Amino acid sequence: MAAKPAHHFDPKPVLELIASIEADLLRLKGMLEPAPEKFDPANPHNKTCDGKLTPDGVECCYRMFDEGNSRYSVARAMKISFAAATHRFNAWRKAGGEKRVRSLLG
């Protein structure tokens, strides 16, 4: 009895197709999800245990001022006093305001 020749199956094209489909699905999913916020004023890492602003918290305040937010709105968003927001506003202006060098968050 003669043996039937084995059919050789090359999985490479199928794996490439799967990878392409997965990439397309991730891209579509990204289009449907809301864009993440650049910074989060309510992030708990913005404050130390004693309630003072961390360097990230200060940068977050500054970025809100960069966007034109008032001291009042910064105070509410960051859950700090109006006096603290005024202090940060004056420090932001002294650092150059919108033209200051931004520091990295995180």
C-alpha positions as CSV (number, residue, x, y, z in Angstrom):
1,M,0.0,0.0,0.0
2,A,1.3,3.4,-1.0
3,A,1.2,6.1,1.7
4,K,-0.6,9.3,0.9
5,P,1.6,12.3,0.6
6,A,1.3,14.6,3.7
7,H,0.0,18.0,3.0
8,H,2.3,20.7,4.3
9,F,0.4,23.6,6.0
10,D,2.3,26.9,6.4
11,P,0.9,28.7,9.4
12,K,2.8,31.9,8.7
13,P,0.1,33.6,6.5
14,V,-2.6,32.8,9.0
15,L,-0.6,34.1,12.0
16,E,0.1,37.3,10.0
17,L,-3.6,37.7,9.3
18,I,-4.5,37.2,12.9
19,A,-1.8,39.8,14.0
20,S,-3.2,42.3,11.4
21,I,-6.8,41.8,12.6
22,E,-5.7,42.2,16.3
23,A,-3.9,45.5,15.4
24,D,-7.0,46.8,13.6
25,L,-9.2,45.9,16.5
26,L,-6.9,47.7,19.0
27,R,-6.9,50.8,16.7
28,L,-10.7,50.7,16.5
29,K,-11.1,50.2,20.2
30,G,-8.8,53.2,20.8
31,M,-11.0,55.3,18.5
32,L,-14.0,54.5,20.6
33,E,-12.5,55.1,24.0
34,P,-12.4,58.6,25.4
35,A,-9.0,60.3,25.3
36,P,-7.2,60.1,28.7
37,E,-6.8,63.3,30.6
38,K,-3.4,64.9,30.3
39,F,-3.4,65.4,34.1
40,D,-5.8,64.7,36.9
41,P,-6.3,67.4,39.5
42,A,-8.0,64.9,41.8
43,N,-5.1,62.4,41.6
44,P,-4.2,61.5,45.2
45,H,-0.5,61.7,44.2
46,N,-0.9,65.4,44.0
47,K,-0.8,65.8,47.8
48,T,1.4,64.5,50.6
49,C,-0.1,62.9,53.7
50,D,-0.1,66.3,55.4
51,G,-2.1,67.9,52.6
52,K,0.7,69.8,50.9
53,L,1.2,69.7,47.2
54,T,3.7,67.3,45.8
55,P,5.9,68.4,42.8
56,D,3.3,66.7,40.6
57,G,0.5,68.6,42.3
58,V,2.3,71.9,41.8
59,E,2.8,71.1,38.1
60,C,-0.9,70.1,37.8
61,C,-1.8,73.6,39.2
62,Y,0.6,75.3,36.8
63,R,-0.9,73.4,33.8
64,M,-4.4,74.4,34.8
65,F,-3.1,78.0,34.9
66,D,-1.5,77.4,31.5
67,E,-5.0,76.5,30.2
68,G,-6.4,79.8,31.5
69,N,-8.2,78.4,34.6
70,S,-8.9,80.9,37.4
71,R,-7.4,80.6,40.9
72,Y,-10.9,79.8,42.1
73,S,-11.4,76.9,39.7
74,V,-7.9,75.6,40.4
75,A,-8.6,75.7,44.1
76,R,-11.9,73.7,43.7
77,A,-10.4,71.2,41.3
78,M,-7.3,70.6,43.4
79,K,-9.3,70.8,46.7
80,I,-6.9,73.4,48.1
81,S,-7.7,76.8,49.6
82,F,-8.1,79.9,47.5
83,A,-5.0,81.3,49.3
84,A,-3.0,78.3,48.3
85,A,-4.2,78.6,44.7
86,T,-3.2,82.3,44.8
87,H,0.3,81.4,46.1
88,R,0.7,78.9,43.3
89,F,-0.6,81.4,40.8
90,N,2.0,83.9,41.8
91,A,4.7,81.2,41.8
92,W,3.5,80.2,38.3
93,R,3.8,83.8,37.0
94,K,7.2,84.2,38.6
95,A,8.3,81.0,36.8
96,G,7.3,82.5,33.5
97,G,3.6,81.8,33.3
98,E,2.7,80.0,30.1
99,K,6.3,80.3,28.8
100,R,7.8,78.4,31.8
101,V,9.5,75.1,31.3
102,R,7.1,72.3,32.1
103,S,8.2,69.5,34.3
104,L,7.2,65.9,33.6
105,L,4.3,64.4,35.5
106,G,4.5,61.0,37.1
